[in-house]
């Protein structure tokens, strides 16, 4: 996220160059700056500015502060039983590494690839920069939603480290990343491959890798005594919802992936249904 913001700020210096002259006469750094700036501005909304300021000030509210907790949510008995079964003293699994490490690698590699294409050629890559910036903002929205809940709900972690157990930030970050990237992969495969078994197989493999990794992160957070089951389930739901909704808002052509809710009657009892298609 910091790398994306840094590139965006640098691009401001040359952001007007393309509008002032033709692409053929631009230097590579003018092409990079101009494309990055126009791509980011194309997808940036007015509310991104105050939300971005809140995000950049995150060090001021990331610490555990009991004075902001207005809800108390203790672990349920079945959650405690699951935590006791999974707990291994001193364990720290791969899924508990920095929550933003994988997303940062994705952003950094995509920026490097796009900048390399800008340097090597004169193709307009503003749309690709816009997608990178949108992915960065998806992570920001998810972070802010997660921290808002963490700072208003008091729930001690299984290891007693603090009271910010609800809900899992690692899990929500993993699932928002997987949801957004799978939607991108799905659209790319639809555009590049003919409909058939091969395309379906690649989609299934991509879904398995992305969501399998996210599920492992959630499991790791329980096995490492950092979260209870509902912390992980809610984190997975929030991340999946934000990733799918934001992608659909900017790039979706159908509403198939949007959540659907309804009310029906079963055995003379009202039932609320909620579904989310991946």
C-alpha positions as CSV (number, residue, x, y, z in Angstrom):
1,X,0.0,0.0,0.0
2,X,2.8,2.4,0.9
3,X,4.5,1.6,-2.4
4,X,1.3,2.3,-4.4
5,X,0.9,5.6,-2.6
6,X,4.5,6.5,-3.2
7,X,4.2,5.8,-7.0
8,X,1.0,7.8,-7.1
9,X,2.6,10.8,-5.4
10,X,5.6,10.7,-7.8
11,X,3.2,10.5,-10.7
12,X,1.7,13.9,-9.7
13,X,4.8,15.6,-10.9
14,X,4.3,14.5,-14.5
15,X,0.6,13.8,-14.4
16,X,-0.3,16.5,-16.8
17,X,2.4,15.8,-19.4
18,X,0.3,13.5,-21.5
19,X,-2.4,16.1,-21.8
20,X,0.1,18.7,-23.0
21,X,1.9,16.7,-25.6
22,X,1.7,13.4,-27.6
23,X,2.9,10.1,-26.2
24,X,5.6,9.7,-28.8
25,X,7.5,12.7,-27.5
26,X,7.3,11.7,-23.8
27,X,10.1,10.2,-21.8
28,X,9.6,6.9,-20.0
29,X,9.2,8.6,-16.6
30,X,6.6,11.0,-18.0
31,X,4.7,8.0,-19.4
32,X,4.9,6.2,-16.1
33,X,3.8,9.3,-14.1
34,X,1.1,10.3,-16.6
35,X,-0.5,6.8,-16.9
36,X,-0.3,6.2,-13.1
37,X,-1.9,9.5,-12.3
38,X,-4.7,9.3,-14.9
39,X,-5.4,5.7,-14.0
40,X,-5.6,6.4,-10.3
41,X,-7.8,9.5,-10.7
42,X,-10.2,7.6,-13.0
43,X,-11.2,5.3,-10.1
44,X,-10.7,7.6,-7.1
45,X,-13.8,8.8,-5.3
46,X,-14.2,11.9,-3.1
47,X,-14.5,9.7,0.0
48,X,-11.1,8.1,-0.6
49,X,-9.4,11.3,0.6
50,X,-10.8,11.3,4.2
51,X,-10.6,7.5,4.4
52,X,-7.0,7.7,3.2
53,X,-6.1,10.2,5.9
54,X,-7.7,8.0,8.5
55,X,-5.7,5.0,7.1
56,X,-2.4,6.9,7.2
57,X,-3.1,7.8,10.8
58,X,-3.5,4.1,11.7
59,X,-0.6,4.1,14.2
60,X,-2.7,6.3,16.5
61,X,-5.6,3.8,16.8
62,X,-4.0,0.3,16.3
63,X,-3.0,-0.1,20.0
64,X,-5.5,-1.8,22.3
65,X,-7.6,0.9,24.0
66,X,-10.3,-0.3,26.5
67,X,-11.8,3.2,26.6
68,X,-13.2,2.8,23.0
69,X,-14.8,-0.6,23.7
70,X,-18.5,-0.2,23.9
71,X,-19.4,-3.9,23.4
72,X,-18.2,-6.9,25.3
73,X,-18.2,-10.2,23.4
74,X,-16.7,-13.1,25.4
75,X,-15.8,-16.4,23.8
76,X,-18.7,-19.0,23.7
77,X,-18.1,-22.4,25.3
78,X,-17.8,-24.2,22.0
79,X,-15.3,-21.7,20.7
80,X,-13.2,-22.2,23.9
81,X,-13.3,-25.9,23.4
82,X,-12.1,-25.6,19.8
83,X,-9.4,-23.2,20.9
84,X,-8.2,-25.6,23.6
85,X,-8.1,-28.5,21.1
86,X,-6.1,-26.5,18.5
87,X,-3.8,-24.7,20.9
88,X,-0.1,-25.4,20.8
89,X,2.1,-23.5,23.1
90,X,4.6,-21.1,21.4
91,X,3.3,-22.0,17.9
92,X,3.7,-19.5,15.1
93,X,2.7,-20.8,11.7
94,X,3.2,-19.4,8.2
95,X,-0.3,-18.1,8.2
96,X,0.5,-15.7,11.0
97,X,3.1,-13.8,9.1
98,X,2.4,-10.1,8.4
99,X,-1.1,-9.8,7.1
100,X,-0.1,-7.4,4.3
101,X,3.0,-9.3,3.1
102,X,1.3,-11.3,0.3
103,X,-0.8,-8.3,-0.9
104,X,2.3,-6.1,-0.8
105,X,4.1,-8.6,-3.0
106,X,1.2,-8.6,-5.4
107,X,1.1,-4.8,-5.6
108,X,4.8,-4.5,-5.9
109,X,5.2,-7.1,-8.6
110,X,2.3,-5.7,-10.6
111,X,3.7,-2.2,-10.3
112,X,7.1,-3.4,-11.4
113,X,5.7,-5.2,-14.4
114,X,3.5,-2.3,-15.5
115,X,6.3,0.2,-15.1
116,X,8.6,-2.1,-17.1
117,X,6.0,-2.1,-19.9
118,X,5.8,1.7,-19.7
119,X,9.6,2.0,-20.0
120,X,9.8,-0.5,-22.9
121,X,6.9,0.8,-24.9
122,X,4.4,3.6,-25.5
123,X,1.2,1.7,-24.8
124,X,-1.3,3.6,-22.6
125,X,-1.4,1.6,-19.3
126,X,-3.5,3.9,-17.2
127,X,-6.2,1.2,-16.9
128,X,-3.7,-1.2,-15.4
129,X,-2.5,1.4,-12.9
130,X,-6.2,2.0,-12.0
131,X,-6.7,-1.6,-11.2
132,X,-3.6,-1.7,-9.0
133,X,-4.8,1.4,-7.2
134,X,-8.3,-0.1,-6.8
135,X,-6.8,-3.2,-5.2
136,X,-4.8,-1.0,-2.8
137,X,-8.0,0.8,-1.8
138,X,-9.9,-2.5,-1.3
139,X,-7.2,-3.4,1.2
140,X,-7.6,0.0,2.8
141,X,-11.4,-0.3,3.1
142,X,-11.1,-3.8,4.6
143,X,-8.5,-2.6,7.1
144,X,-10.6,0.4,8.2
145,X,-13.7,-1.8,8.6
146,X,-11.7,-4.4,10.6
147,X,-10.1,-1.8,12.9
148,X,-13.5,-0.1,13.5
149,X,-14.9,-3.3,14.9
150,X,-11.7,-4.2,16.8
151,X,-11.8,-0.9,18.5
152,X,-15.4,-1.1,19.5
153,X,-15.7,-4.7,20.5
154,X,-13.9,-6.0,23.6
155,X,-12.9,-9.6,23.2
156,X,-9.8,-11.2,24.7
157,X,-7.6,-13.3,22.4
158,X,-7.2,-17.0,23.3
159,X,-3.6,-16.3,24.4
160,X,-4.7,-13.2,26.4
161,X,-2.5,-10.9,24.4
162,X,-5.1,-8.1,24.1
163,X,-8.8,-7.5,23.6
164,X,-8.8,-7.0,19.8
165,X,-9.7,-10.6,19.0
166,X,-12.9,-9.8,17.1
167,X,-12.6,-10.1,14.3
168,X,-9.5,-11.5,12.6
169,X,-7.6,-8.9,10.6
170,X,-5.3,-11.5,9.1
171,X,-8.3,-13.6,7.9
172,X,-10.2,-10.6,6.5
173,X,-7.1,-9.4,4.7
174,X,-6.5,-12.8,3.2
175,X,-10.1,-13.2,2.0
176,X,-10.4,-9.7,0.6
177,X,-7.2,-10.3,-1.3
178,X,-8.4,-13.7,-2.6
179,X,-11.9,-12.4,-3.5
180,X,-10.6,-9.5,-5.5
181,X,-7.8,-11.4,-7.3
182,X,-10.1,-14.3,-8.2
183,X,-12.6,-12.0,-9.7
184,X,-9.8,-10.5,-11.8
185,X,-8.6,-13.9,-12.8
186,X,-12.1,-14.9,-13.7
187,X,-12.5,-12.0,-16.1
188,X,-9.0,-12.5,-17.6
189,X,-9.8,-16.1,-18.4
190,X,-13.1,-15.3,-19.9
191,X,-11.4,-12.8,-22.2
192,X,-8.4,-14.9,-23.1
193,X,-9.7,-18.5,-23.2
194,X,-12.5,-20.1,-25.1
195,X,-15.3,-21.5,-23.0
196,X,-14.8,-25.2,-22.1
197,X,-13.3,-27.7,-19.7
198,X,-9.8,-26.2,-19.9
199,X,-10.9,-22.7,-18.8
200,X,-13.1,-24.2,-16.1
201,X,-10.2,-26.3,-14.8
202,X,-7.9,-23.2,-14.6
203,X,-10.6,-21.3,-12.8
204,X,-11.1,-24.1,-10.3
205,X,-7.3,-24.2,-9.8
206,X,-7.1,-20.5,-9.2
207,X,-10.1,-20.6,-6.8
208,X,-8.5,-23.5,-4.9
209,X,-5.1,-21.8,-4.5
210,X,-6.5,-18.3,-3.6
211,X,-9.2,-19.4,-1.2
212,X,-7.2,-22.3,0.1
213,X,-4.5,-20.0,1.2
214,X,-7.0,-17.7,2.8
215,X,-8.6,-20.6,4.7
216,X,-5.2,-21.7,5.9
217,X,-4.6,-18.2,7.2
218,X,-7.8,-18.4,9.2
219,X,-7.0,-21.9,10.6
220,X,-3.5,-20.7,11.5
221,X,-4.8,-17.8,13.5
222,X,-6.8,-20.3,15.6
223,X,-4.0,-22.8,15.9
224,X,-1.6,-20.0,17.0
225,X,-4.1,-19.0,19.8
226,X,-4.7,-15.6,18.3
227,X,-8.4,-15.9,17.4
228,X,-11.6,-17.9,18.1
229,X,-13.7,-19.6,15.5
230,X,-16.2,-16.8,15.1
231,X,-13.4,-14.2,14.8
232,X,-12.2,-16.1,11.8
233,X,-15.6,-16.8,10.2
234,X,-16.6,-13.2,10.5
235,X,-13.3,-12.0,9.2
236,X,-13.6,-14.4,6.2
237,X,-17.2,-13.1,5.5
238,X,-16.3,-9.4,5.7
239,X,-13.2,-9.8,3.5
240,X,-15.1,-11.8,0.9
241,X,-17.9,-9.3,0.9
242,X,-15.7,-6.2,0.5
243,X,-13.5,-7.8,-2.2
244,X,-16.5,-8.9,-4.3
245,X,-18.6,-5.8,-3.8
246,X,-15.8,-3.3,-4.7
247,X,-14.7,-5.4,-7.8
248,X,-18.3,-5.6,-9.0
249,X,-18.8,-1.9,-8.5
250,X,-15.8,-0.9,-10.7
251,X,-15.5,-3.8,-13.1
252,X,-18.4,-6.1,-12.9
253,X,-20.9,-6.4,-15.8
254,X,-23.4,-8.6,-13.9
255,X,-24.8,-8.9,-10.4
256,X,-24.2,-12.6,-10.1
257,X,-21.4,-12.1,-7.6
258,X,-23.3,-9.6,-5.4
259,X,-24.8,-10.8,-2.1
260,X,-28.5,-11.7,-2.2
261,X,-30.9,-11.7,0.7
262,X,-34.5,-12.7,1.0
263,X,-37.2,-13.8,3.4
264,X,-39.1,-17.1,3.0
265,X,-41.4,-19.2,5.1
266,X,-40.5,-22.8,6.2
267,X,-42.8,-24.8,8.4
268,X,-44.8,-21.6,9.1
269,X,-41.7,-19.9,10.4
270,X,-40.1,-16.8,8.7
271,X,-36.5,-17.5,7.5
272,X,-33.9,-14.9,6.4
273,X,-31.6,-16.2,3.7
274,X,-28.3,-14.8,2.6
275,X,-26.1,-16.0,-0.2
276,X,-22.8,-14.9,-1.8
277,X,-21.6,-16.5,-5.1
278,X,-17.9,-16.8,-5.8
